[in-house]
Amino acid sequence: MRIIESLEEMREAAAELAAGRRSSGLVPTMGALHEGHLSLMRRSAGENGVTVVSIFVNPAQFSPEEDYDSYPRTWEEDLAAAKSAGVDIVFHPGAEQMYPPRSQTSVMVHGLTRGLCGMSRGQGHFRGVTTVVAKLFNLVRPTRAYFGQKDAQQAVVIQRMVLDLNFPVEIIVCPIVREDDGLAMSSRNRNLPPQYRPRALALRRALELGRKLIREGETDPYLLANAMGQRILMDSEIELDYLEIVSPETLEAVEKLDDLALIAGAVKIGGVRLIDNILVGPDGPWED
Amino acid sequence: MRIIESLEEMREAAAELAAGRRSSGLVPTMGALHEGHLSLMRRSAGENGVTVVSIFVNPAQFSPEEDYDSYPRTWEEDLAAAKSAGVDIVFHPGAEQMYPPRSQTSVMVHGLTRGLCGMSRGQGHFRGVTTVVAKLFNLVRPTRAYFGQKDAQQAVVIQRMVLDLNFPVEIIVCPIVREDDGLAMSSRNRNLPPQYRPRALALRRALELGRKLIREGETDPYLLANAMGQRILMDSEIELDYLEIVSPETLEAVEKLDDLALIAGAVKIGGVRLIDNILVGPDGPWED
């Protein structure tokens, strides 16, 4: 497994791959790799000649009050995990290379970034994400790029960016990977104080409640959101950031649950922000 | 010479070029081709295996009150001119393909787009330019792309975008091509009412006056701009949009003319907006 730290070396490696007509898969990450990331890497390794994982904690997608400094960094473990998942290249650029002093260009997806995490984290969060992903696409020039459904809005936003800017990259969104008890895997889970770990399931339980109510025939998004929200707020130590029922394409609130919908939420528990979501319609699916 | 009108066909042609390891040059234009454009095409044809010219009057870079509808369109002449200049592919997409209904992504270079034409045309103009150029880069995947120095700010903005987003494209900026009397070639010159044609030289004459004063030792940008502005405003039928002396890299106003500076201006004559510029420092160059 090759480790590349300079943009120039990554660019040359990408050019060699293109010249050799080898397909490549990119898995963009911020490190602190878990089974969710590894599922993306294994999928890529099975579908492409070469798999590149980028590990870059991207300052542009954190607002000043967010957890950039405390975001988990586990470099040695990440390398071992990537190797075990069949990764060929780990691309690990420095922030000073990615954002040199006079850089001033950003990529922005406008409408889709207003709600959900865009409402709570600010549209600047997604501007940071799309800008860095555009940079990674240009540096790595992958055939395919892999993202997790856990960050459902991010996946929709990136697919929109790829369509709108005509990036020659196929976007593949992979299912959420969960702990045994159902908690969605997330690098931020590492930052949960142990006494809060059991409570971290509250959002998952609320989403499961929503799915159960839909299976029983409920189609009113307001009543559904209300029932799910109450389930979360039973625990006074949990802060509910948002819980919304939206179209999986437009991310706009649905007025009636008559088709597949994305139910997505974010909570804060013990100072850590966690997100989760399910896709469900009046005909299921009833499991994920 | 091949004419490509669909994005998909352009994408396939670009993939074939890449697979054949052939270098390609892109000359992005809005058509109404003149000798300025042709100089870019000839340069590209000399430096690349394949030259692609895009012809697309980009609605996103015109504000509602600007001349999108009256912008000259000369398709048949353009094809003949491109062929004569050694062009291999003319890429001519439709606006409905380039901006499908739900497209909502833009590329923005922030600081550099505030002054000069960004002040008068709005930063949205350059957002439209950088967005469409990013799209063209992704569709055509050129080795090199060619722009004219006439649109000096545009050239600086695009070079910044390429650096900031790590596009694997070499940007080549070519000298202004002028009519015999010195008027900078521009597609918009076609829209000049004949009686205004002689007056269209006012901006050029003012820039030459500025250079003469600098050669004589003047280094105060305020005095220089004042003298040049007065020269233009001698003709009460000419509207001076801006005339500024800025750093060629940062586009910020210079306080003293002690290094190479960009003197750039825009005027309105007979309803037509014209731009021109020179690069000059205390040691010249005294001609262009």
Interface residues (C-beta under 8 A of the other chain):
Chain A: L7 R11 A14 A15 A18 A19 R21 P100 R102 S103 Q104 T105 S106 V107 M108 V109 H110 G111 L112 T130 T131 A134 K135 N138 L139 R141 R160 M161 L163 D164 L165 N166 F167 P168 T250
Chain B: L7 R11 A14 A15 A18 A19 R21 P100 R102 S103 Q104 T105 S106 V107 M108 V109 H110 G111 L112 T130 T131 A134 K135 N138 L139 R141 R160 M161 L163 D164 L165 N166 F167 P168 T250
